[in-house]
């Protein structure tokens, strides 16, 4: 049976004990609510980075071994919490972007309706107060109602 020696690498104030075949692990976190699956960014000896995951109870997994050598449970919980917060923020930003896009589309359709309404000959000759109300309308329905009113007055 061969014995594996360990080396100490200084990272901040503490010493991390690594085996010779260990890889650098960054941002380990749980991906499920039961905290059974760990994922982390792994730096390989050639310098490449890859995200990997493993089952927490898999004692034969080099990833799980390296995570447990380099991080405490509290640190893993902290990375998990931070990742969840970032995901919630990203979801909120996507929702806000979707709402903004819907608002912009609504405003574009409203502008188009106002432009078409103001191009109607009867509206062009209508009172200035009516055309001001069309320009300041907040919905297409309001624009259509004002145009209908002008059309009714023009037929009388």
C-alpha positions as CSV (number, residue, x, y, z in Angstrom):
1,X,0.0,0.0,0.0
2,X,1.5,3.3,-1.0
3,X,1.2,6.4,1.2
4,X,0.4,9.7,-0.3
5,X,2.3,12.6,1.1
6,X,0.6,16.0,1.6
7,X,2.0,19.5,0.9
8,X,0.9,22.7,2.5
9,X,-0.1,25.7,0.5
10,X,-0.4,29.0,2.1
11,X,-3.7,30.7,1.2
12,X,-4.4,33.6,3.4
13,X,-4.1,33.1,7.1
14,X,-4.6,29.3,7.1
15,X,-2.7,26.3,5.7
16,X,-4.5,24.0,3.3
17,X,-3.3,20.5,3.2
18,X,-3.4,19.1,-0.4
19,X,-2.5,15.7,-1.8
20,X,-0.1,15.7,-4.8
21,X,-2.9,14.8,-7.1
22,X,-5.3,17.6,-5.8
23,X,-6.6,20.3,-8.0
24,X,-7.4,23.9,-7.1
25,X,-11.1,24.3,-6.4
26,X,-13.0,27.6,-6.6
27,X,-16.5,28.5,-5.4
28,X,-17.8,25.1,-4.3
29,X,-21.6,25.2,-3.7
30,X,-24.6,23.0,-3.4
31,X,-26.9,22.9,-6.4
32,X,-29.9,21.2,-4.8
33,X,-31.9,22.1,-1.7
34,X,-31.1,18.7,-0.1
35,X,-27.3,19.6,-0.2
36,X,-26.4,16.3,-1.8
37,X,-24.7,17.6,-5.0
38,X,-21.7,19.8,-5.0
39,X,-20.4,21.8,-7.9
40,X,-17.3,23.8,-8.2
41,X,-14.9,25.4,-10.7
42,X,-11.8,23.3,-11.0
43,X,-8.4,24.5,-12.2
44,X,-6.4,21.7,-13.7
45,X,-2.5,21.6,-13.8
46,X,-2.5,22.8,-17.4
47,X,-4.3,26.0,-16.3
48,X,-7.7,25.1,-17.8
49,X,-10.9,25.8,-15.8
50,X,-14.0,23.6,-15.9
51,X,-17.1,23.4,-13.8
52,X,-17.6,19.9,-12.3
53,X,-20.1,18.4,-9.9
54,X,-20.1,15.4,-7.6
55,X,-22.3,13.7,-5.1
56,X,-21.5,14.8,-1.5
57,X,-21.4,11.2,-0.1
58,X,-19.2,9.8,-2.9
59,X,-16.0,9.2,-0.9
60,X,-14.1,8.0,-4.0
61,X,-14.7,11.3,-5.9
62,X,-11.5,13.3,-6.2
63,X,-13.6,16.5,-6.5
64,X,-15.4,15.9,-3.2
65,X,-12.2,15.0,-1.5
66,X,-10.5,18.2,-2.8
67,X,-13.4,20.4,-1.8
68,X,-13.4,18.9,1.7
69,X,-9.6,19.5,1.9
70,X,-9.8,23.1,0.8
71,X,-13.1,24.4,2.2
72,X,-15.1,24.2,5.4
73,X,-18.8,23.5,5.4
74,X,-19.5,27.2,6.4
75,X,-17.5,28.4,3.3
76,X,-19.5,26.1,1.0
77,X,-22.7,27.4,2.6
78,X,-21.5,30.9,2.0
79,X,-20.8,30.2,-1.7
80,X,-24.2,28.5,-2.0
81,X,-26.0,31.5,-0.5
82,X,-24.1,33.9,-2.7
83,X,-24.9,31.9,-5.8
84,X,-28.6,31.7,-4.9
85,X,-28.7,35.5,-4.3
86,X,-27.0,36.1,-7.7
87,X,-29.5,33.8,-9.4
88,X,-32.4,35.6,-7.7
89,X,-31.0,39.0,-8.8
90,X,-30.5,37.7,-12.4
91,X,-34.1,36.5,-12.4
92,X,-35.3,39.8,-11.1
93,X,-33.3,41.7,-13.7
94,X,-34.7,39.5,-16.5
95,X,-38.2,40.1,-15.3
96,X,-37.6,43.9,-15.2
97,X,-36.1,43.8,-18.7
98,X,-39.1,41.9,-19.9
99,X,-41.5,44.5,-18.3
100,X,-39.4,47.3,-19.8
101,X,-39.6,45.7,-23.2
102,X,-43.4,45.3,-22.9
103,X,-43.7,49.0,-21.8
104,X,-41.6,50.1,-24.8
105,X,-43.7,48.1,-27.2
106,X,-46.9,49.5,-25.7
107,X,-45.5,53.0,-26.0
108,X,-44.5,52.4,-29.6
109,X,-48.0,51.1,-30.5
110,X,-49.6,54.1,-28.7
111,X,-47.3,56.5,-30.6
112,X,-48.3,54.8,-33.9
113,X,-52.0,55.1,-33.0
114,X,-51.6,58.8,-32.2
115,X,-49.7,59.4,-35.4
116,X,-52.4,57.7,-37.5
117,X,-55.1,59.5,-35.7
118,X,-53.6,62.9,-36.2
119,X,-53.2,62.2,-39.9
120,X,-57.0,61.8,-40.4
121,X,-58.3,64.9,-42.2
122,X,-61.2,65.4,-39.7
123,X,-58.8,65.3,-36.8
124,X,-56.5,67.8,-38.5
125,X,-59.3,70.3,-38.7
126,X,-60.6,69.6,-35.2
127,X,-60.3,72.0,-32.3
128,X,-56.8,72.3,-30.8
129,X,-58.0,71.1,-27.4
130,X,-59.0,67.7,-29.0
131,X,-55.7,67.3,-30.8
132,X,-53.9,68.1,-27.5
133,X,-56.0,65.4,-25.7
134,X,-55.1,62.9,-28.5
135,X,-51.4,63.8,-28.1
136,X,-51.6,63.3,-24.3
137,X,-53.7,60.1,-24.4
138,X,-52.4,57.3,-22.2
139,X,-53.9,54.4,-24.1
140,X,-55.0,53.4,-27.6
141,X,-58.6,53.2,-26.4
142,X,-58.5,56.8,-25.4
143,X,-57.1,57.8,-28.8
144,X,-59.8,55.8,-30.6
145,X,-62.5,57.3,-28.4
146,X,-61.3,60.8,-29.2
147,X,-61.1,60.1,-32.9
148,X,-64.6,58.6,-32.8
149,X,-65.9,61.7,-31.1
150,X,-64.3,64.0,-33.7
151,X,-65.7,61.8,-36.5
152,X,-69.2,62.0,-35.0
153,X,-68.9,65.8,-34.7
154,X,-67.7,66.1,-38.3
155,X,-70.7,64.2,-39.6
156,X,-73.2,66.6,-37.9
